[in-house]
Amino acid sequence: MFIASQKRKENIAEYLLYMWQIEDMIRANNLDIDKIRKNVIDKYQLTDEQRTQLEEWYESLIDMMRREDVAHSGHLQLNKNVIIQLVQLHNALLKDPRFAEYTKQFYATLPFIVELRSKAGTDPKGEIETCFNALYGMLLLRLQSKEVSADTENAVKQITRFIALLSHYFKLDENDELFKDEK
């Protein structure tokens, strides 16, 4: 909760990837708050108030995961909403000639997105979600100390540059600094 809150303020991409990790961690603990308390919460040095807040946060996420039927896979609506916001911003940036560098980065990333979609063999996700799936997949591979090909490294570097730029614009937009000359 504390980390998520900080990441949400600083970098929307890091926040989303962190929240996907939290979803997976909750699943790994069988949506059991006692297991999460033992395996996660107790590892932190927290005040009683912080411990209570963190437990309540995990309990609310567990409840949402059950109600939204994402206990085994998928993402919470609150995380889907972040993707929706990013897609809306992405579309606005592509339409605006002032953001030529963003458009350039997107078209440099697009071949990797197309390749990832073809390799996935599942329903095609939007470009932004495909990028996040790639970044999250790379994160998981690194956590498992698995080998990554040079081509995959190259693709992830480009995706990272693109998503970093989108995240930067997202922060500016949230602070009403992105399109300020229109007001």
C-alpha positions in Angstrom: 0.0 0.0 0.0 2.7 2.4 1.0 4.9 1.5 -2.0 1.9 1.4 -4.3 0.9 4.9 -3.2 4.4 6.3 -3.8 4.7 4.6 -7.2 1.3 5.9 -8.3 2.5 9.4 -7.6 5.9 9.0 -9.3 5.6 6.6 -12.2 2.4 5.0 -13.5 4.2 2.2 -15.3 6.1 1.1 -12.2 2.8 1.4 -10.3 0.9 -0.9 -12.7 3.7 -3.5 -12.8 3.9 -3.4 -9.0 0.1 -3.9 -8.7 0.3 -6.9 -11.1 3.0 -8.3 -8.8 0.7 -7.7 -5.8 -2.2 -9.6 -7.6 0.2 -12.5 -8.2 1.5 -12.5 -4.7 -2.0 -12.6 -3.3 -2.8 -15.5 -5.6 0.4 -17.3 -4.4 -0.9 -17.0 -0.9 -4.3 -18.4 -1.9 -6.1 -15.1 -1.1 -5.5 -15.9 2.5 -4.9 -12.8 4.7 -3.2 -15.0 7.4 -0.7 -16.3 4.9 -0.1 -12.8 3.6 0.3 -11.5 7.1 3.0 -14.2 7.8 4.7 -14.1 4.4 4.6 -10.4 3.6 3.3 -8.0 6.2 5.3 -9.4 9.1 8.6 -8.9 7.1 8.2 -5.1 7.4 9.1 -2.9 10.4 5.7 -1.2 10.9 3.9 0.7 13.5 0.7 -0.9 14.7 -1.3 1.7 12.7 0.7 1.0 9.6 0.3 -2.8 10.1 -3.5 -2.3 10.4 -3.6 -0.1 7.3 -1.6 -2.6 5.3 -3.7 -5.6 6.4 -6.9 -3.7 5.5 -5.4 -2.9 2.1 -4.6 -6.5 1.4 -8.0 -7.6 2.7 -9.7 -5.1 0.4 -7.7 -6.3 -2.6 -8.5 -9.9 -1.8 -12.2 -9.0 -1.6 -12.1 -7.2 -4.9 -10.3 -10.1 -6.5 -13.0 -12.5 -5.4 -15.9 -10.2 -6.4 -14.3 -9.4 -9.8 -13.6 -13.1 -10.4 -9.8 -12.6 -10.9 -8.7 -14.9 -8.1 -6.9 -17.2 -10.5 -6.0 -14.9 -13.4 -6.7 -11.5 -14.8 -6.4 -8.1 -13.4 -8.5 -6.0 -11.0 -10.7 -3.3 -12.5 -8.6 -0.6 -10.8 -5.6 -1.9 -12.7 -7.6 -2.2 -15.9 -8.6 1.4 -15.4 -5.0 2.5 -15.5 -4.5 0.8 -18.8 -7.7 2.5 -20.1 -6.3 5.9 -19.0 -3.0 5.2 -20.6 -4.6 4.1 -23.9 -6.7 7.3 -23.9 -3.6 9.4 -23.4 -1.7 7.3 -26.0 -4.4 8.0 -28.6 -4.5 11.7 -27.8 -0.7 11.9 -28.1 -0.7 10.1 -31.5 -3.3 12.6 -32.9 -1.4 15.7 -31.7 1.4 16.9 -34.0 3.2 18.5 -31.0 4.2 15.0 -29.9 6.1 13.8 -32.9 8.8 12.2 -30.7 6.1 10.1 -29.0 4.7 9.0 -32.3 8.3 8.2 -33.5 8.8 6.1 -30.4 5.5 4.3 -30.9 6.3 3.4 -34.5 9.7 2.2 -33.4 8.0 -0.1 -30.9 5.2 -1.3 -33.1 7.1 -4.1 -34.8 7.9 -5.6 -31.4 4.3 -5.3 -30.4 3.1 -7.1 -33.5 5.7 -9.8 -33.0 4.7 -10.3 -29.3 1.1 -10.6 -30.3 1.8 -13.2 -32.9 3.9 -15.2 -30.4 1.3 -15.0 -27.7 -1.3 -16.8 -29.8 -4.1 -15.4 -27.6 -6.6 -12.7 -28.2 -4.8 -9.6 -29.3 -4.5 -7.0 -26.5 -4.2 -3.4 -27.3 -0.7 -2.0 -27.9 -0.3 -0.5 -24.5 -1.4 -3.7 -22.6 0.8 -5.8 -24.9 3.8 -3.6 -23.9 3.0 -4.0 -20.2 2.6 -7.8 -20.6 6.1 -7.8 -22.2 7.6 -5.8 -19.4 5.9 -7.9 -16.7 7.0 -11.1 -18.5 10.6 -9.8 -18.5 10.3 -9.0 -14.8 9.2 -12.5 -14.1 12.0 -14.0 -16.2 14.6 -11.9 -14.3 13.1 -12.9 -10.9 13.5 -16.6 -12.0 17.0 -15.9 -13.2 16.1 -17.2 -16.7 18.1 -16.6 -19.8 16.8 -13.9 -22.2 17.8 -13.8 -25.8 19.4 -10.7 -27.3 16.4 -10.1 -29.5 14.1 -10.1 -26.5 16.4 -7.8 -24.6 16.4 -5.4 -27.6 12.6 -5.5 -27.8 12.2 -4.9 -24.1 14.6 -1.9 -24.2 12.5 -0.3 -26.9 9.3 -1.1 -25.1 10.8 0.4 -22.0 11.8 3.6 -23.7 8.3 3.9 -25.2 6.4 3.2 -21.9 8.8 5.5 -20.0 7.8 8.3 -22.4 4.1 7.5 -22.1 4.5 7.5 -18.2 6.2 10.9 -18.4 3.4 12.3 -20.4 0.9 10.7 -18.0 2.4 12.5 -15.0 2.4 15.8 -16.9 -1.2 15.2 -17.9 -2.2 14.4 -14.3 -0.6 17.7 -13.2 -2.4 19.6 -16.0 0.9 20.4 -17.6 0.7 18.4 -20.8 -1.9 20.3 -22.8 -1.7 23.5 -20.8 -1.4 25.8 -23.8 -4.9 24.7 -24.8 -6.5 26.2 -21.8 
